[in-house]
Amino acid sequence: MRFSQVSLILAAGSTIIPYVSAWGAVGHEVVATVAQMHLHPSVMPILCDILNYKGDCHLAPVAAWADRVRGLPQYRWTGPLHYIGATDDYPSETCAFPGEKGWEGRKNINVLSGIRNTTSVLEDYMELRKAGLTTESDEDAAQVALKFLIHFVGDMHMPLHLTGRDRGGNGIKVSFDSRVTNLHSLWDGLLIAKRIRTIPSNYTRPLPLPEVESHLRGTIYDPYIRRVVWEGIMGKYEDELDSWLTCPAELSVQPLQTHWEQLLSWTFGRRIGSWIMGSRLTDGGLNTDDETLCPYHWATPIHALNCLIVFPKALDKPPYSHVSFSGTDDHACNSSNKALEVHWLSRPRKNPYLELDTPEYSGVIEDAWIVEKLMSQGGIRLAAILNWLFADMDSTLSNRTYTL
C-alpha cells in the first residue's frame, strides 16, 4: 500500500463532525512519557526521525497533537476516531460493549479501529523504509499516523471515550469541590490536577533511576510521573504487567513467537513467558484484534469502569436526574491548563449538582489508583506497540542491560 493513495491516514471518510478530547494534555503526555521509558533503545531514534525532530526529542509534546488540529478543516473528519460508543450502552444502568444493537456511528471510524489502522500504516511504512523505497509523501503519512497512534492509545484508556452516553459525559453537569463542571472534564483533567496538587513532597526530588529521570522534562507533573512509576509500575502493578499485553486466542494456541518475547522483555526488563497467540479474536465485530494487537480486548474492562464507578447511580435519581444538557460538541472537552486553573481559582459556590469530590466517589478513585493504573496501562501498551513496529532486535543496542 502506497501512502500517497491513503488520505494521509487511517480508514476512510471526510465527514465534518464535532471534535473530541481525552485526558487533556497532561494525561496524554503522562502516557507518552511512560511509554518512552519502556522503549527498546533502537526505537527512539526511528521515532525522532519520523517526527522530524531537530532538537531534543520527546514523545510528550506530540501526544496531544491530534486534539490541537481537530478544528482544522483537513482533520475535522477524524473526530469520531477519538471515541467509540455502543447503541445499547447507558451506564450505570446498562453496560453494553457493544450489545445486540451494535456500535453507533460509521463502521471502522472509532478509536479502536484508529489504533488498528494507524498501526497498519506504520507497519507498511517500515517495510518501505527497510527497502529504501519511501517517498516524501510516505514520510509525511508516517508522521501523521504516529502522532495519531500515540494519541489514540491514550484516548482508549479514558473510560468516557468508550461510551456514547451524554456525549461521553460532557452533557452531565456535576460539582467538584463545590465548583460546577461536567463529568467528562472531571475525568479528563480535574482528577489528575487534584492528584498533582496533593503529591507527596518526596517526589519533587529525582528518583535514583536514570532510566526514569532521563525522560522527564521539568514539567509540573514530573513528581506525578515519578510516583506512578515508583509506586505503580514498579510496585503495586508489577505482577500485573504481563497480563496488560495479553491477547487471548480462541483457536490454535501456541507459544508466542521469539521476536515478540524479545520485544516484551525490553518493555518490562525481563523475559516474558506463558504468552499465547492464535487466529482472529472475538472483537465485537470490529475486526481490530489479532494475536499481537487487541484494542477491543484491552478496552473492554476499561469500558466496564463506566458502570462500576465513572457514572454514579445517583445521577439517574432525583434530584439529579434532570441535569443533562444539550451542547454542540460531541464528546468535546476543554480541559486545557487554563481551564483547570480557572476551575481551581474560581470561588466555590452552592449549586444544584451532584458533588463528586467526596470519599464515596473521588476518594474511592484515588484510593484504588484507578486513573494512575489507566495511564500506566496506556504507556505500557503504547511502548509494546512501538517496540513491535520499530525495534531492531539485531542492533548492538539490544545487548544493553535494561533495569527499569
MOFEN-V659205 format. One record per pair of residues at least 24 apart in sequence whose ideal C-beta (glycine too) atoms are under 8 Angstrom apart, sorted by the first residue. I is the first residue (numbers start at 1). J is the second residue. Records with the same first field share a line. If there is no record, write none. Layout:
I->J  J
This chain:
1->124
2->138
3->121  124  125  135  137  138  140  141  142
4->135  137  138  141
6->121  141
8->140  141  144
9->78  117  118  121  141  144  145  148
10->78  81  113  114  117  118  121  145  148
11->108  109  113  114  117
12->108  109
13->77  106  109
14->77
15->77  80  106  109
16->76  77
17->76  77  79  80  330
18->79  328  329  330  331  332
19->67  70  71  76  79  82  329  332
20->67  70  79  80  82  83  155  161  168  329  330  331  332  333
21->67  70  82  188  331  332  333  334  335
22->82  83  154  155  158  160  161  188  333
23->154  155  157  158  188  189  192  335  375
24->64  188  189  192  333  335  336  340
25->63  64  67  336  337
26->189  192  193  196  221  337
27->154  158  188  189  192  375
28->60  63  64  67  150  151  154
29->60  61  63  64  219  221
30->192  221  224  225  228  375  379
31->63  150  153  154  157  375  378  379  382
32->58  59  60  62  63  150  154  379  382
33->58  59  60  215  216  217  225  379
34->225  228  229  233  375  376  378  379  380  382  383
35->59  150  153  378  379  380  382  383  386
36->60  215  383
37->211  212  215  229  379  383  404
38->266  267  268  379  380  383  384  387  404
39->266  383  386  387
40->263  266  267  387  390  391  392  393  397  398
41->266  395  397  398  400
42->390  391  392  393  395  397  398
43->386  387  390  391
46->390
47->146  386  390
50->139  142  143  146
51->143  146  147
52->143
58->215  217
59->150
60->217  219
62->146  147  150
63->150  151  154
64->151
65->147  151
66->147  148  151  152
67->151
78->114  148
79->330  331
80->105  106  109  110
81->109  110  111  113  114  148  152
82->111  114  151  152  155  161  331
83->110  111  155  161  162  164  168  331
84->110  111  112  161  162  299
85->162  163  164  165  168
86->163  164
87->164
89->163  164  165  303  306
90->165
91->163  165  306  307  310  311
92->306  307  308  310  311  312  313  315  316
93->316
94->307
95->303  304  306  307
97->162  284  299  300  303  304
98->284  285
102->285
103->284  285  286
104->164
108->286  287
110->286
111->152  155  156  161  162  295
112->156  286  288  295  296  299
113->286  288
114->148  152
115->149  152  153  156  288  293  295  385
116->286  287  288  293  295
118->145  146  148  149  152
119->149  293  385  389
121->145
122->146  149  389  390
123->389
126->389  390
149->382  385
150->382
153->378  381  382  385
154->375  378  382
156->295  298  299  302  378
157->302  374  375  377  378
158->187  188  374
159->187  302  303  305  306  310  374
160->184  187  188  306  310  331
161->331
162->299  302  303  306
163->303  306
165->306  311
166->324
167->327  329  330  331  332
168->330  331
169->310  311
170->327  329  330  331  332  333
171->324  325  326  327
172->315  323  324
173->323  325  353
174->315  323  353  354  355  356
175->351  353  354  355  356  357
176->343  355  356  357  362
177->344  348  357
178->348  349  350  351  355  357
179->343  344  346  348  349
180->349  351  353
181->343
183->310  311  315
184->331  332  333
185->333  334  335  339
186->356
187->310  371
188->333  335
189->333  335  339  340
190->335  340  343
191->362  365  366  371
192->221  224  371
193->340  343  344
194->357  362
195->224  366  371  372
196->220  221  223  224
197->344
199->223  224  227
200->227
203->227  230
209->403  404
211->402  403  404
212->404
227->372
228->372  375  376
229->404
232->369  372  373  376
233->376  380
234->404
236->369
237->373  376
241->268  380
242->268  272  274  275
244->298  377  380  381
245->380  381  384
246->275  276
247->277  281  289  290  291  292  293  294  297
248->276  281  294  297
249->276  277  278  279  281  291
250->278  279  280  281  282
251->278  279
252->278  279
253->277  278
254->278
256->291
259->393
260->292  388
262->391  393  398
263->384  387  388  391  393
264->384  387
266->387  391  398  402
267->380  383  384  387
269->402  403  404
292->388
293->385  388
298->377  381
302->374
305->370
309->361  364  365  370
312->354  356  361
314->354
315->354
319->352
320->353  354
323->352  353  354
